[in-house]
């Protein structure tokens, strides 16, 4: 299998508000960057969207190292998603079941992730990790494209 390194980041102004996502995908010495955004979202949705968009680009099964500052994404993609699937995409809080937040993105990511071997690596936000810093810049730039709409 090909070995791919994917670095992701999401950004959101005012959380809920304008957001952006970005990824940097490396295979050997090749680098592909991509970013996008939307008008009304959350930081967690943008973090998930970045991982989803990157993994979507893989055309064959790969060994993926997913680098992110989001433990929400890393834990979900590497260890929790299988348990969530078995539990009908429900979580339990204080003994009561409730639907998993961002279910649409988790289910799409789960379907794509099944084809690959994915391991995660956490990186501190705003740290000295070149690809992550670049993703932060791209995601923030996408979020800044949308004007803030007060509610």
Secondary structure, 3 states (H helix, E strand, C coil): CEEEEEEEEEEECCCCEEEEEEEEEEECCEEEEEEEEEEEECHHHHHHHHHHHHHHCCCCCEEEEEEECCHHHHHHHHHHHHHHHHCCCEEEECCEEEECCCHHHHHHHHHHHCCCEEEEEECCCCCCCHHHHHHHHHHHHHHHCCCCCCC
